[in-house]
Structure formats: structure tokens, C-alpha cells
Amino acid sequence: MARKRTPEELPQPKNNMWDLIAWYLRSLRLQKGLSGEAVGQILSISKAKVSRIEIGKDRLDWKQARALDKAWGTCGIFGLLVWYASIGHDPQWFAQYMELEQRAETAKIYEGNVIPALFQTEDYARALLQAGIEPDLEMVLMERLQRQNVLTRNPPPHLMVIISQNAIEWPVGNPEIMRAQLARVLEVAEWPNALIRVVPRSWDVGAHAGLGGSFQLLTGGDFGEVAFTASPGAGRLVSSPSEVRSYDVRYEHISAKALMEGPSLDLVRKVMEAFT
């Protein structure tokens, strides 16, 4: 039997909009004297799924929000809360993203500027962080490297990665660090669960959908599909199905501009050899 959480361990409404939704759902359920099973019948989900939403492990979606508003006569408040949560900046975005990353069954990654964090060597990651303004570099570095444990779990996630030529050519640290980093990319590309392709910087490709910024799409059996995009000091974890689909479409447009796997890895080798 799962341990009952204390009030302090439950989502707090002042943390962020998603925690407010979880708190409000649980509060109204208790006020109405309803069980998790009864709410699950309204939402067409299991009692366990209701519990995961209430403790912040999963998120209410648009369809479920509308079902609650209709059943409870809440004048559309759940739908509005989910809408605001989906479009707004979430102060807890990165912790939530890391948790989903560890549970993901598939990951689609597009990176336009640097090597994706999951493949970064320690030296490359350190050189990147030293160029920033991180107040606790060693802690951030340790967290980044620990995230890579997901690659060695059993079974590992399926990885579909597209990297811009800019990301593999931009000099970080020194030539030795770059050679080791690109060798790491080639190593990961040999794994049966990984596919790595490169968008070449050429007139044939020209402007493409990836120039708008880097992002990731994560899929898991217990949370569906979410998209994640970041910028300095901020980020968004997108769970609205319509918005997630827009990222899927963007990924496919970028994929259409990328080299096939063999030529992509040939380009990585060529760039690696040029770092002398």
C-alpha cells in the first residue's frame, strides 16, 4: 500500500499553476465527499491516475478539465486553469522535466546550438557551464551528468536526435575536448536504440524550422507525450495535446532537412578530424 502523504508533501497552490490545479482538484473532491474512483469515472481514468494527478505526478489535460467542469458545474474554471498552466512559465519546469526524462520510453531531441546534455562529456559540459553564470557550477554539472543514467537503464529509451551542424562545429573548451565530445556522439550513434542525424549548414537547406530554437519531445506510457523548450533562466513544459502536436510537426519539418544517418555521421567525423 502506498504511503499516505503529509499535507506538506502534497502540491502547494503557491508553487506554480499545475500544483494549484492538483490542489484544487483534491480540495473539491474532498469537499464533495467523493472517492478517487468516483472522480476517475468522471474523467474516464483509473483511481490510480486520479491519485497521480492529485500528487502532481501527472497533469490534468484539456479533455479531463472539461469533463470536471461539466460534472461539477465549475463554470469552466478547470479548463481555464489548464489553459493558463499550458501557456505560462512554470518555475518548477526543470525538476518536472528531469522526472519525465527518467520515465520516458522515447525521446525526440532537436538541438541547434550545442551537443545535447544527455551526450555531453564531463569536460565539454564543464566548459559550457564555465562560460555561463551558474552560481554553483559543480552542483549543476553533477546533476547534468546524473541525468545520463537514463541511457544505461534497462530497457533504455529510444532516442531520435537531430543536431544542427552549428552544434557540432562550435568550439567549446579546446580541440581535445571537442574531439572527445564528437567521439562520444559517434559512440552513442552505434547504440541500437539511438538514431542521430545532422542538419547541414548549406544553401540547399537554407532557413528551416529548427532556427526557432531547440526542444525535446518525451513519450511515456504513464504520462503520454510532452514537449519541452528552454531559454536562459526560463523554460516551458508543454502537455496540451494540440501544442505538443505542433512540436511534433516542427520536428518532422526539421527531420526532412537533415542528412540521413550515414552522411550525418560522416559529417561528424569530418568535423572531429578538423579539430587539431
C-alpha positions as CSV (number, residue, x, y, z in Angstrom):
1,M,0.0,0.0,0.0
2,A,1.3,3.4,-0.9
3,R,2.4,5.6,2.0
4,K,-0.1,8.4,2.7
5,R,1.5,11.8,2.1
6,T,1.6,14.6,4.6
7,P,0.0,18.0,3.7
8,E,3.5,19.4,3.2
9,E,4.4,16.7,0.7
10,L,1.3,17.4,-1.5
11,P,1.3,20.0,-4.3
12,Q,1.2,23.6,-2.8
13,P,-1.0,26.1,-4.7
14,K,1.6,28.9,-4.5
15,N,4.3,26.8,-6.2
16,N,3.0,27.0,-9.7
17,M,-0.2,26.7,-11.8
18,W,0.0,22.9,-12.1
19,D,0.3,22.5,-8.4
20,L,-2.7,24.8,-8.0
21,I,-4.7,22.6,-10.3
22,A,-3.7,19.5,-8.3
23,W,-4.5,21.1,-5.0
24,Y,-7.9,22.5,-6.2
25,L,-8.9,19.1,-7.7
26,R,-8.1,17.3,-4.4
27,S,-9.8,20.0,-2.3
28,L,-13.0,19.9,-4.3
29,R,-13.1,16.2,-4.3
30,L,-12.8,16.0,-0.6
31,Q,-15.3,18.9,-0.2
32,K,-17.8,16.9,-2.2
33,G,-17.1,13.7,-0.3
34,L,-16.0,11.8,-3.4
35,S,-13.6,8.9,-3.7
36,G,-10.8,8.8,-6.2
37,E,-12.6,6.1,-8.0
38,A,-15.7,8.3,-8.4
39,V,-13.6,11.1,-9.9
40,G,-11.9,8.5,-12.2
41,Q,-15.3,7.6,-13.6
42,I,-15.9,11.3,-14.5
43,L,-12.5,11.6,-16.1
44,S,-12.6,8.1,-17.7
45,I,-9.3,7.2,-16.0
46,S,-8.3,4.9,-13.1
47,K,-8.3,5.7,-9.4
48,A,-4.5,5.4,-9.5
49,K,-4.3,8.0,-12.3
50,V,-6.5,10.4,-10.3
51,S,-4.1,10.0,-7.4
52,R,-1.1,10.7,-9.6
53,I,-2.8,13.9,-10.7
54,E,-3.5,15.0,-7.2
55,I,0.0,14.4,-6.0
56,G,1.5,16.2,-9.0
57,K,3.0,13.2,-10.8
58,D,0.6,13.6,-13.8
59,R,-1.3,16.5,-15.2
60,L,-4.9,17.2,-15.9
61,D,-5.5,17.6,-19.7
62,W,-8.0,19.6,-21.6
63,K,-10.5,16.8,-22.1
64,Q,-10.4,15.9,-18.4
65,A,-10.7,19.6,-17.4
66,R,-13.8,20.0,-19.5
67,A,-15.3,16.8,-18.0
68,L,-14.8,18.1,-14.5
69,D,-16.3,21.5,-15.3
70,K,-19.4,19.8,-16.8
71,A,-19.8,17.3,-14.0
72,W,-19.2,19.8,-11.1
73,G,-20.7,22.9,-12.6
74,T,-17.5,24.9,-12.1
75,C,-18.1,27.4,-14.9
76,G,-15.1,26.3,-16.9
77,I,-12.5,27.1,-14.2
78,F,-10.6,23.8,-14.6
79,G,-10.4,24.4,-18.4
80,L,-9.1,27.9,-17.8
81,L,-6.6,26.8,-15.2
82,V,-5.2,24.1,-17.6
83,W,-5.1,26.7,-20.4
84,Y,-3.1,29.2,-18.3
85,A,-0.8,26.5,-17.0
86,S,-0.1,25.2,-20.5
87,I,0.9,28.6,-21.9
88,G,2.7,30.1,-18.9
89,H,6.2,29.8,-17.5
90,D,6.4,27.1,-14.7
91,P,9.0,27.8,-12.0
92,Q,9.3,24.1,-11.4
93,W,9.7,23.2,-15.1
94,F,13.1,21.7,-14.9
95,A,12.5,19.4,-12.0
96,Q,9.4,18.1,-13.7
97,Y,11.2,17.7,-17.0
98,M,14.0,15.7,-15.4
99,E,11.5,13.3,-13.7
100,L,9.7,12.7,-17.1
101,E,13.0,12.3,-18.8
102,Q,13.9,9.4,-16.5
103,R,10.5,7.8,-17.2
104,A,10.4,8.4,-21.0
105,E,10.2,5.5,-23.4
106,T,11.1,7.6,-26.4
107,A,12.8,11.0,-26.8
108,K,12.9,13.1,-29.9
109,I,15.6,15.8,-29.5
110,Y,16.4,18.8,-31.7
111,E,19.5,20.8,-30.6
112,G,20.6,23.8,-32.7
113,N,23.4,25.2,-30.6
114,V,25.3,22.6,-28.5
115,I,25.6,18.9,-28.1
116,P,22.5,17.6,-26.2
117,A,23.0,17.3,-22.5
118,L,22.4,13.6,-22.4
119,F,25.5,13.0,-24.6
120,Q,27.8,15.7,-23.1
121,T,31.2,14.6,-21.8
122,E,32.2,15.9,-18.4
123,D,34.9,18.2,-19.9
124,Y,32.5,19.6,-22.5
125,A,29.7,20.2,-20.0
126,R,32.1,21.9,-17.6
127,A,33.4,24.2,-20.3
128,L,29.9,25.2,-21.3
129,L,28.9,25.9,-17.7
130,Q,32.1,27.9,-17.0
131,A,31.1,30.2,-19.9
132,G,27.7,30.9,-18.1
133,I,26.7,32.5,-14.9
134,E,25.9,29.4,-12.8
135,P,26.3,30.2,-9.1
136,D,27.1,26.5,-8.2
137,L,28.8,25.1,-11.2
138,E,29.8,21.8,-9.6
139,M,26.3,21.0,-8.5
140,V,24.8,21.8,-11.9
141,L,27.5,19.7,-13.5
142,M,26.8,16.7,-11.2
143,E,23.0,17.0,-11.9
144,R,23.7,17.1,-15.7
145,L,25.9,14.0,-15.6
146,Q,23.5,12.1,-13.3
147,R,20.7,12.7,-15.9
148,Q,22.7,10.5,-18.3
149,N,22.0,7.5,-16.1
150,V,18.7,7.1,-18.1
151,L,20.8,6.0,-21.1
152,T,22.0,2.9,-19.2
153,R,18.7,1.8,-17.6
154,N,17.1,-1.4,-18.7
155,P,15.4,-1.0,-21.1
156,P,16.9,2.3,-22.3
157,P,14.7,4.9,-24.0
158,H,14.6,5.1,-27.8
159,L,16.5,8.2,-28.9
160,M,15.8,10.1,-32.1
161,V,18.2,13.1,-32.2
162,I,18.7,15.8,-34.7
163,I,21.7,18.2,-34.3
164,S,22.5,21.3,-36.2
165,Q,25.9,21.5,-37.9
166,N,26.4,24.6,-35.8
167,A,26.2,22.4,-32.6
168,I,29.0,20.0,-33.7
169,E,31.2,22.8,-35.1
170,W,31.0,25.4,-32.3
171,P,34.3,25.3,-30.4
172,V,33.8,24.6,-26.7
173,G,36.8,24.3,-24.3
174,N,39.7,23.3,-26.6
175,P,40.3,21.0,-29.6
176,E,40.9,18.0,-27.4
177,I,37.6,18.4,-25.6
178,M,35.8,18.8,-28.9
179,R,37.4,15.6,-30.4
180,A,36.4,13.7,-27.3
181,Q,32.9,15.1,-27.4
182,L,32.3,14.3,-31.0
183,A,33.7,10.8,-30.5
184,R,31.1,10.4,-27.8
185,V,28.4,11.4,-30.3
186,L,29.7,8.7,-32.7
187,E,29.7,6.2,-29.9
188,V,26.1,6.8,-28.9
189,A,25.1,6.6,-32.6
190,E,26.3,3.0,-32.6
191,W,23.7,2.0,-30.0
192,P,20.7,0.1,-31.4
193,N,18.3,2.4,-29.5
194,A,19.8,5.7,-30.9
195,L,19.4,7.5,-34.2
196,I,21.5,10.7,-34.7
197,R,21.2,12.9,-37.7
198,V,22.7,16.3,-38.6
199,V,21.1,19.3,-40.3
200,P,23.8,20.6,-42.6
201,R,24.5,24.3,-42.9
202,S,24.1,24.8,-46.6
203,W,22.2,26.8,-49.2
204,D,20.2,23.7,-50.1
205,V,18.8,23.6,-46.6
206,G,18.6,27.3,-46.0
207,A,16.2,28.6,-43.3
208,H,14.4,25.8,-41.6
209,A,12.0,25.2,-38.7
210,G,14.8,24.4,-36.2
211,L,16.2,28.0,-36.3
212,G,13.4,28.9,-33.9
213,G,15.1,27.1,-31.1
214,S,15.9,23.8,-29.5
215,F,13.3,21.4,-28.0
216,Q,12.6,17.9,-26.9
217,L,9.6,15.6,-27.1
218,L,9.2,12.9,-24.5
219,T,6.8,9.9,-24.6
220,G,5.9,7.5,-21.8
221,G,3.2,5.0,-21.2
222,D,2.2,6.6,-17.9
223,F,2.3,10.3,-19.0
224,G,1.6,10.4,-22.7
225,E,3.6,12.9,-24.7
226,V,5.0,16.2,-23.6
227,A,7.2,18.8,-25.2
228,F,9.9,20.9,-23.5
229,T,11.7,24.1,-24.7
230,A,14.1,26.2,-22.8
231,S,15.7,29.7,-22.8
232,P,18.2,31.3,-20.4
233,G,16.5,31.3,-16.9
234,A,13.2,30.0,-18.2
235,G,11.5,27.1,-19.8
236,R,8.2,25.5,-20.7
237,L,7.0,22.0,-20.3
238,V,4.1,21.6,-22.7
239,S,1.4,19.0,-22.1
240,S,-1.6,20.4,-24.1
241,P,-2.1,17.8,-26.9
242,S,-2.6,20.5,-29.6
243,E,0.6,22.3,-28.6
244,V,2.5,19.0,-28.4
245,R,1.4,18.1,-31.9
246,S,2.8,21.4,-33.1
247,Y,6.2,20.4,-31.8
248,D,5.8,17.0,-33.5
249,V,5.1,18.8,-36.8
250,R,8.1,21.1,-36.3
251,Y,10.3,18.0,-35.6
252,E,9.2,16.4,-38.8
253,H,9.9,19.5,-40.8
254,I,13.4,19.6,-39.3
255,S,13.9,15.9,-40.0
256,A,13.1,16.5,-43.7
257,K,16.1,18.9,-43.9
258,A,18.5,16.6,-42.0
259,L,21.0,14.3,-43.7
260,M,20.4,10.5,-43.5
261,E,22.2,8.6,-40.7
262,G,25.3,7.6,-42.7
263,P,26.1,11.0,-44.2
264,S,25.3,12.6,-40.8
265,L,27.9,10.5,-39.0
266,D,30.4,11.1,-41.9
267,L,30.0,14.9,-41.3
268,V,30.6,14.4,-37.5
269,R,33.8,12.5,-38.3
270,K,34.9,15.2,-40.7
271,V,34.4,17.9,-38.2
272,M,36.1,15.9,-35.4
273,E,39.2,15.4,-37.6
274,A,39.3,19.2,-38.2
275,F,39.8,19.9,-34.5
276,T,43.5,19.8,-34.3
